[in-house]
Amino acid sequence: MTNIAATASPPTATAAALPARLAKGFVDRLVIIIPYLWLLFFFLVPFIIVFKISLSQTAISMPPYTPVLDFSDGVSGFFAGFRELNFDNYTWLTQDALYFNAYVTSLIIAAISTLLTLIVGYPIAYGMARASATVRPTLLMLVILPFWTSFLIRVYAWIGILKPEGLLNQVLLSLHLVSQPLVILNTYTAIFIGIVYSYLPFMVLPLYSSLEKMDYSLIEAAQDLGCPPTGAFWKITFPLSLPGVIAGCLLVFIPAVGEFVIPDLLGGSQTLMIGKTLWNEFFANRDWPVSSAVAVILLLVLTVPIMFFQQAQARAQEQGK
C-alpha cells in the first residue's frame, strides 16, 4: 500500500503544478503582448488612418477630404470603395520640386546636426563614464536637467540669446571680439545650435551607457604594449562604444528630420524643411490628403536607418557569439 501511494503522488504533484505553469506562461506572454498592443493602437492604427486619408481627394468640407473605405455604407460599400482609391497625391509629390527639396534639406540638416551632436556629446559621455562613482549621479542629473523645462521655452530662450541685440552679441561686443552684431538668428546656424542643444541628452545617455560598461583595463594593456592614447581610443574605446553611437545617432537623426519647432522659431520663414512643409499643408493650405502623403513618405524614409540599426545589432550579436 505504501508503494502504491508513493507511486501515485508524483502525478498528483504534477497536476497541482500545472495551473501554476499555465499562469506563469500567460504572464510571460502578456509581457510580450502588451508592447505589441501599444504599437498597434498608437502607431499602426494612426498610420492606417493617415494612409487612408492620403488616398482620398481634397474637398471643401469638414473634414477637408472625401472619405474613402468608409464602413457607413456597409461591407459592400467598403469593398466598392477600393475602386475609388488613387495615388494622385503621391504622384503630385514627385512632380513638385518643393517636396523633394524639403526632404533632401531635412535629411542634410538632420545628418549634420547628428554629427555635431555626436562630436559634442561623446566627450561629455566619456568624461561621465571615467568620473568617480560618487560624481556620476550628479553629472547624470545635469544631463537630464533640461528635460525639467518645457521644450518650447528652451527654444524661445535661444531666440533671446541669438538675436542681434541678444545676450551673445552683447557679450561679444563688450569683449571687443566683434565690431558689429553677428547675424545668427533666422539662419541654418541657429537651427544647428537649437537641434544640438535640444537633442544632446539623447546622444549622451546611450553613449554613457556603453562607455560605463567598458573594461578600461584593455586600454591600459594597449598602452603597456606601446599603443599611443589616440590609437587606443580608435582601436578599443570607439569600437566598443559603437552600439551607443548608433543608438544615439538614431535618437537624434530620426526626430531631427521631422523637426518643426526649431526651424520655425530659429530658422525663420525661409527655412525649407519637411516638418514646416507638412504643417503648412495641414493648417495653412488645409490639404489633408497631400499632407498625409508627405507624412507617409517621411515615415517610410525614416524606416531606412532603423533597418540599418537592426542589421548592425544582429551582426554585433553574431560576433558576440
C-alpha positions as CSV (number, residue, x, y, z in Angstrom):
1,M,0.0,0.0,0.0
2,T,2.8,2.4,0.8
3,N,4.5,1.7,-2.6
4,I,1.2,2.4,-4.3
5,A,0.7,5.8,-2.5
6,A,4.3,6.7,-3.3
7,T,3.9,6.0,-6.9
8,A,0.6,8.0,-7.1
9,S,2.0,11.1,-5.5
10,P,4.2,12.4,-8.4
11,P,1.3,12.6,-10.9
12,T,-0.7,14.4,-8.3
13,A,2.1,16.9,-7.7
14,T,2.4,17.4,-11.4
15,A,-1.3,18.0,-11.8
16,A,-1.2,20.5,-9.0
17,A,1.8,22.4,-10.6
18,L,0.1,22.5,-14.0
19,P,-2.1,25.6,-13.2
20,A,1.0,27.4,-11.9
21,R,2.9,26.7,-15.1
22,L,0.0,27.9,-17.2
23,A,-0.3,31.0,-15.2
24,K,3.4,31.7,-15.5
25,G,3.2,31.1,-19.2
26,F,0.3,33.5,-19.5
27,V,2.1,36.2,-17.6
28,D,5.2,35.8,-19.8
29,R,3.2,36.1,-22.9
30,L,1.3,39.1,-21.6
31,V,4.5,40.9,-21.0
32,I,5.3,40.5,-24.7
33,I,1.7,41.2,-25.9
34,I,1.3,44.5,-24.1
35,P,4.0,46.4,-26.1
36,Y,2.6,45.0,-29.3
37,L,-0.8,46.2,-28.4
38,W,0.6,49.6,-27.6
39,L,2.3,49.8,-31.0
40,L,-0.9,48.5,-32.6
41,F,-3.2,51.2,-31.2
42,F,-0.8,54.1,-31.0
43,F,1.3,53.6,-34.2
44,L,-0.2,51.2,-36.7
45,V,-3.8,52.3,-36.4
46,P,-3.0,56.1,-36.8
47,F,-0.7,55.2,-39.7
48,I,-3.5,53.3,-41.4
49,I,-5.8,56.3,-40.9
50,V,-3.2,58.7,-42.3
51,F,-2.5,56.4,-45.2
52,K,-6.3,56.2,-46.0
53,I,-6.5,60.0,-46.0
54,S,-3.6,60.2,-48.4
55,L,-5.6,58.1,-50.9
56,S,-8.6,60.5,-50.8
57,Q,-9.3,63.7,-52.6
58,T,-9.4,67.2,-51.2
59,A,-12.9,68.6,-50.6
60,I,-14.4,71.8,-49.2
61,S,-16.0,70.2,-46.2
62,M,-15.3,69.1,-42.7
63,P,-13.0,67.2,-42.6
64,P,-11.5,68.7,-45.8
65,Y,-11.3,65.5,-47.8
66,T,-13.6,62.9,-49.4
67,P,-13.7,59.8,-47.1
68,V,-12.7,56.5,-48.7
69,L,-13.1,53.0,-47.4
70,D,-16.0,54.0,-45.1
71,F,-17.9,51.3,-43.3
72,S,-21.0,53.6,-43.1
73,D,-22.2,52.2,-46.4
74,G,-21.8,48.6,-45.2
75,V,-19.4,45.9,-46.2
76,S,-20.3,46.1,-49.9
77,G,-19.8,49.9,-49.9
78,F,-16.4,49.4,-48.2
79,F,-15.2,47.0,-50.8
80,A,-16.6,49.2,-53.6
81,G,-14.5,52.0,-52.3
82,F,-11.3,50.2,-53.4
83,R,-12.2,51.2,-56.9
84,E,-12.1,54.9,-55.8
85,L,-8.6,54.7,-54.4
86,N,-5.9,56.6,-56.3
87,F,-2.3,57.6,-55.8
88,D,-2.6,61.1,-57.3
89,N,-1.3,62.7,-54.2
90,Y,1.9,60.7,-54.3
91,T,2.2,61.5,-58.0
92,W,1.9,65.2,-57.2
93,L,4.8,64.9,-54.7
94,T,7.1,63.7,-57.4
95,Q,6.0,66.4,-59.8
96,D,6.6,69.4,-57.4
97,A,10.2,70.1,-56.6
98,L,9.2,71.8,-53.4
99,Y,8.6,68.5,-51.6
100,F,11.8,66.8,-52.9
101,N,13.9,69.8,-51.9
102,A,12.2,69.8,-48.4
103,Y,13.0,66.1,-47.9
104,V,16.7,66.5,-49.1
105,T,17.2,69.6,-47.0
106,S,15.7,67.9,-43.9
107,L,18.0,64.9,-44.3
108,I,21.1,67.0,-44.8
109,I,20.3,69.2,-41.8
110,A,19.5,66.2,-39.6
111,A,22.7,64.4,-40.7
112,I,24.9,67.5,-40.0
113,S,23.1,68.1,-36.7
114,T,23.6,64.4,-35.7
115,L,27.3,64.6,-36.4
116,L,27.7,67.8,-34.4
117,T,25.7,66.3,-31.5
118,L,28.0,63.3,-31.6
119,I,31.1,65.4,-31.6
120,V,29.8,67.4,-28.6
121,G,28.2,64.5,-26.7
122,Y,31.0,62.0,-26.9
123,P,33.5,63.8,-24.7
124,I,30.7,64.6,-22.2
125,A,29.7,60.9,-22.1
126,Y,33.3,59.8,-21.9
127,G,34.0,62.2,-19.0
128,M,30.9,61.0,-17.2
129,A,32.0,57.3,-17.6
130,R,35.5,58.0,-16.3
131,A,34.4,60.1,-13.4
132,S,34.2,58.6,-9.9
133,A,31.2,56.7,-8.8
134,T,30.2,59.5,-6.3
135,V,30.2,62.2,-9.0
136,R,28.4,60.2,-11.7
137,P,24.8,60.7,-10.3
138,T,25.3,64.4,-10.2
139,L,26.6,64.6,-13.8
140,L,23.8,62.4,-15.0
141,M,21.3,64.7,-13.3
142,L,22.9,67.7,-15.0
143,V,22.4,66.0,-18.4
144,I,18.7,65.2,-17.7
145,L,18.1,68.6,-16.1
146,P,17.0,70.3,-19.3
147,F,14.0,67.9,-19.6
148,W,12.6,69.6,-16.5
149,T,11.9,72.7,-18.6
150,S,9.4,72.9,-21.4
151,F,11.0,72.2,-24.8
152,L,9.2,75.3,-26.3
153,I,10.5,77.6,-23.5
154,R,14.1,76.4,-24.1
155,V,13.9,77.1,-27.8
156,Y,12.4,80.6,-27.1
157,A,15.3,81.2,-24.8
158,W,17.7,80.7,-27.7
159,I,15.9,83.5,-29.6
160,G,16.9,85.9,-26.7
161,I,20.5,84.6,-26.9
162,L,21.0,84.6,-30.7
163,K,19.1,87.7,-31.8
164,P,21.2,90.8,-32.9
165,E,20.6,92.6,-29.6
166,G,20.7,89.3,-27.7
167,L,22.9,88.1,-24.9
168,L,25.6,86.5,-27.2
169,N,26.2,89.6,-29.2
170,Q,26.2,91.8,-26.1
171,V,29.0,89.7,-24.6
172,L,31.0,89.6,-27.9
173,L,30.7,93.4,-28.3
174,S,31.6,94.1,-24.7
175,L,34.7,91.9,-25.1
176,H,35.5,93.7,-28.4
177,L,35.6,90.3,-30.2
178,V,33.3,91.6,-32.9
179,S,32.7,95.1,-34.3
180,Q,29.1,94.6,-35.1
181,P,26.4,92.2,-34.0
182,L,26.5,88.7,-35.6
183,V,23.5,87.6,-37.7
184,I,22.8,84.1,-36.3
185,L,19.1,84.1,-35.8
186,N,17.0,83.0,-38.8
187,T,19.9,81.1,-40.3
188,Y,20.8,77.4,-40.6
189,T,23.5,78.0,-37.9
190,A,20.7,78.8,-35.4
191,I,18.9,75.6,-36.4
192,F,22.1,73.5,-35.8
193,I,22.6,75.2,-32.4
194,G,18.9,74.5,-31.5
195,I,18.9,70.9,-32.5
196,V,22.3,70.1,-30.9
197,Y,21.2,71.7,-27.6
198,S,17.8,70.2,-27.6
199,Y,18.8,66.6,-28.5
200,L,22.1,66.4,-26.8
201,P,20.8,64.3,-23.9
202,F,19.5,61.7,-26.4
203,M,23.1,61.3,-27.6
204,V,24.9,61.5,-24.2
205,L,22.8,58.9,-22.4
206,P,23.3,55.9,-24.8
207,L,27.0,56.8,-25.1
208,Y,27.3,56.9,-21.4
209,S,25.6,53.5,-21.0
210,S,28.0,51.9,-23.5
211,L,31.2,53.6,-22.1
212,E,30.3,52.9,-18.5
213,K,30.2,49.1,-19.2
214,M,33.6,49.1,-21.0
215,D,36.6,47.3,-19.4
216,Y,39.2,50.1,-19.2
217,S,41.9,47.6,-18.4
218,L,42.0,46.9,-22.1
219,I,43.2,50.5,-22.7
220,E,45.9,50.1,-20.0
221,A,47.0,46.9,-21.6
222,A,47.2,48.6,-25.0
223,Q,49.3,51.4,-23.6
224,D,51.6,48.9,-21.9
225,L,52.2,47.4,-25.3
226,G,53.2,50.8,-26.7
227,C,49.9,51.9,-28.3
228,P,49.5,55.7,-28.0
229,P,46.4,57.1,-26.4
230,T,44.9,58.2,-29.7
231,G,45.4,54.8,-31.2
232,A,44.0,53.1,-28.1
233,F,40.9,55.3,-28.4
234,W,40.2,54.5,-32.1
235,K,41.1,50.8,-31.8
236,I,39.4,50.0,-28.5
237,T,37.2,52.7,-27.0
238,F,35.3,53.8,-30.0
239,P,34.6,50.3,-31.4
240,L,33.3,49.1,-28.0
241,S,31.1,52.2,-27.8
242,L,29.7,51.7,-31.3
243,P,26.3,50.4,-30.1
244,G,25.8,53.6,-28.1
245,V,27.0,55.7,-31.0
246,I,24.4,54.1,-33.3
247,A,21.6,54.3,-30.8
248,G,22.4,58.0,-30.0
249,C,22.6,58.9,-33.7
250,L,19.2,57.3,-34.4
251,L,17.6,59.0,-31.4
252,V,18.8,62.4,-32.7
253,F,18.6,61.9,-36.5
254,I,15.0,60.5,-36.7
255,P,13.2,63.3,-34.8
256,A,15.5,65.9,-36.3
257,V,14.3,65.0,-39.8
258,G,10.7,65.9,-39.0
259,E,11.5,68.8,-36.6
260,F,9.2,71.8,-36.9
261,V,9.5,74.0,-33.8
262,I,13.3,74.7,-34.1
263,P,13.3,75.5,-37.8
264,D,10.2,77.6,-37.4
265,L,11.4,79.7,-34.4
266,L,15.2,79.8,-35.1
267,G,15.4,79.3,-38.8
268,G,12.8,81.8,-39.9
269,S,10.2,81.7,-42.7
270,Q,12.7,80.9,-45.4
271,T,13.8,77.6,-43.9
272,L,12.7,74.7,-46.1
273,M,12.3,71.5,-44.0
274,I,9.7,68.8,-44.3
275,G,8.3,69.4,-40.9
276,K,7.4,73.0,-41.8
277,T,6.1,71.9,-45.2
278,L,3.9,69.3,-43.5
279,W,2.5,71.9,-41.1
280,N,1.7,74.3,-43.9
281,E,-0.1,71.7,-45.9
282,F,-2.2,70.7,-42.9
283,F,-3.1,74.1,-41.4
284,A,-2.4,76.8,-44.0
285,N,-3.5,75.0,-47.2
286,R,-5.8,72.6,-45.4
287,D,-4.8,70.0,-48.0
288,W,-5.0,66.9,-45.7
289,P,-4.6,64.3,-48.5
290,V,-1.3,65.7,-49.8
291,S,0.0,66.4,-46.2
292,S,-0.9,62.8,-45.3
293,A,1.0,61.5,-48.3
294,V,4.0,63.7,-47.2
295,A,3.8,62.1,-43.7
296,V,3.6,58.6,-45.1
297,I,6.7,59.1,-47.3
298,L,8.5,60.7,-44.4
299,L,7.8,57.6,-42.2
300,L,9.0,55.3,-44.9
301,V,12.2,57.3,-45.3
302,L,12.8,57.1,-41.6
303,T,12.5,53.3,-41.6
304,V,15.7,53.0,-43.6
305,P,18.1,54.0,-40.7
306,I,16.0,51.8,-38.3
307,M,16.6,48.8,-40.6
308,F,20.3,49.5,-40.7
309,F,20.4,49.7,-36.9
310,Q,18.7,46.4,-36.6
311,Q,21.1,44.8,-39.1
312,A,24.1,46.3,-37.1
313,Q,22.7,44.9,-33.9
314,A,22.2,41.4,-35.5
315,R,25.8,41.5,-36.7
316,A,27.1,42.5,-33.3
317,Q,25.2,39.7,-31.6
318,E,26.6,37.2,-34.1
319,Q,30.1,38.4,-33.5
320,G,29.5,38.3,-29.8
321,K,28.5,34.6,-30.1
